[in-house]
Amino acid sequence: MHKESQRVYRDAIEADLPALVSMLAEDSLGAGREDPSSPLNARYLEAFRAIDADPNNSLTVVEENGKPVGMLQLTFIPYLTHTGSWRCLVEGVRIHRDCRGRGLGGEFIRWAIERARERECSIVQLTSDKQRPGALRFYESLGFTASHEGFKLRL
């Protein structure tokens, strides 16, 4: 756990799920694919429990004044390429809309990069939807490069 003034980085707990799902659904892309209804869709709890049980997955919350204001998931993946190194995949990055523009997102990503270093990863990778040009600029400002073209197949 990392604490800075009123800010705490911690593992997510089940009680955080409504706030986290709400953050995932905050924008137009998330609104079309998430289900922030109450009671919470049981699939979120199933996913949370699977993430929580996997030592190569971590769902982290940024808390300010006792309230979740950010989240991200780290997945550590072994590869044969790059001399059998590990990679850190960063997914589901969200900062609550009321907390944006204060540098919290950059601090959170730098925190995630340090976790990857601690796990001796050789690469930190992420994807961001092309419909989010501000997010693309944000990641580039942190040193990420758009070096590959990504593909997804929805099932």
Buried (B, 14 or more C-beta within 10 A) or exposed (E): EEEEEEBBBBEBEEEBBBBBBBBBBBBEEBEEEBEBEEEBBEEBEEBBEEBBEEEBBBBBBBBBEEEBBBBBBBBBEEEEEEEEBBBBBBEBBBBBEEBBEEEBBBBBBEBBBEBBEEBEBBBBBBEBEEEBEEBBEBBEEEEBEEEEEEEEEEE
